[in-house]
Amino acid sequence: MSNAADMPVLRARGLRKEYGKGLGLVRAVDGVDLDIGAGETVAVMGPSGCGKSTMLHLLGGLDRPSGGEVSLNGRRIDDIGERALARMRRTVVGFVFQAFHLMEELTAIENVELPALLAGRSPRAARRRAEELLEQVGLTDRARFLPSALSGGQRQRVAVARALSNEPLVVLADEPTGNLDSAATLDVLQLFESLHGSGQTLVIVTHDPRIAATADRLISMRDGAFVDETRLSGGTTGQLGALVGLED
Amino acid sequence: MQQEVVLAMLAKEPSHGYQLRARLRDALGPLGDAMNAGQIYVTLTRLEKAGLLAVERSAESADRSDRKVYALTPNGQQRVSEWIAEVSWPRPDLAEFHLKLVAAAAAGLADPLTIVDTQRRELLRRLRDAQRAAMAEPDRSDAALLLEGIVLRLQADLRWLEACEKTWTHRRSGS
C-alpha cells in the first residue's frame, strides 16, 4: 500500500472461527481473505449456516476469531484487549441487525443518540446529531415514538440511524431486511442506496437479492469460505429489454 | 417490436411515426432506449401492406420528411380487439437452464454450482439496473410499473436459483 487512501477500511487475512473439537469440530469460517475499500458496498450471500453472520461478527469485533487477522483502517482488532475492543465497537463500527435490537423503553431519538452519548459526546451534540440522522432516514415526525409504536421498516430505519451515530468507518448489516415485508424492504433498500451514494462503507450479509443487488461487489459464501466474487456495477438497461420482450 | 403492439399504440388516433415513438417511449421509460426506430418503420410498412393500416400524407407538415399519418383500417381495429382479448404470457425458458445443470453434472462437464453462481451474478446485475431505473422513475408512472414487473420476475428467478443451489449442494455432498 503506497498511501493511506489505498488502504482498505476493513481487511481480513486467513480468518477462521471454529466451534467444538474432534469429530464435532465445526469450521464456521474457514480461511477468509477480504479487503473492503472506503465507500464500497459489499454484499455477502450464501445459504443458511454458511458462516456469513459469524464472519460479520468477527469483522466487527463482536466475536473473537480462532485464527487469522482483522484490521480496521490498518489497526489490528483481533488481538486487542476487551476494553479497547469495546471502545472500537462503539465508535468505529455501526451494526444493523435483522431483529433491530432497539431499546424498547427508549424513544426513537433516544435510541439514535445513545451511541454518541456512550462515546462521550455532549448531550446537546448527541441530540443534534440524532435529529439530523432521523431526518436523513425520513423519521423526524416519529422521533418521540417508542419502538413498539413503529412499523418494522421504521424500526429498521431507526436502527440504521443509530448505527450511523458516531460516523463509523464501516456499517455492518446482518440480514437487515430479514424481518421486513416487501414495502418496508424497499424503504431500507432506498436508505442503503442513499448511504452508498454518500460514500458510507457498507458490508451487508443477506439472503435478499434486492439488497444484494445494491452492492458494488458480491461475495458468495459456502461452508465457511468464499466461493465466488464479482463486481455488479457496469450493466446497462439495454439488457433489461430482453426480459420484457422488447428485443427480438 | 410485435406488430400488434404497434397497431394498438395507434388505436387512440391517427398519428405520425414520431408520435407513435414518443408514446412508446413514455410507456417504456428507460427500456424504450433499446427500441429500434428503423424496426418500427419496417413494422409500419408491413402493417400497411397487410391492409391493417392506411397511410395518409398530411399537407400541414409537407416540409417534414416524416409526412405519413398512420391510421387503423377496420381490419386493423378488428385485429387490435382480438389481441387485447387474447391471453398470452411470455414463458421464461427454465427448462434450458435446468437441463444445462443436469447435463453438466451427468457428464462432469462443469460444476452445477458454478453455473448457478454465474447465472445469479448476471441476474443480480440486471436486478441492480432495474431497481436503480425504477427508483429514478416517478411513482406510479407507466415506466415504474413496467420496471416493478421486471424486479419481481428477477426475484422469482433468483429464488429458483437458490432452490437449484440447495438441491445440487445436497446431491454433491450425498454422492
Interface residues (C-beta under 8 A of the other chain):
Chain A: P47 L189 Q190 E193 P209 R210 A212 A213 T214 A215 L218 S220 R222 V227 D228 T230 L232 S233 G234 G235 T236 T237 G238 Q239 L240 G241 L243 V244 G245 L246 E247 D248
Chain B: M1 Q2 L28 P30 L31 D33 A34 M35 Q39 P90 L113 T114 D117 R120 R121 L123 L124 R125 R126 L127 R128 D129 A130 Q131 R132 A133 M135 L146 L147 G149 I150 V151 R153 L154 Q155 L158 R159 E162 E165 K166 T169
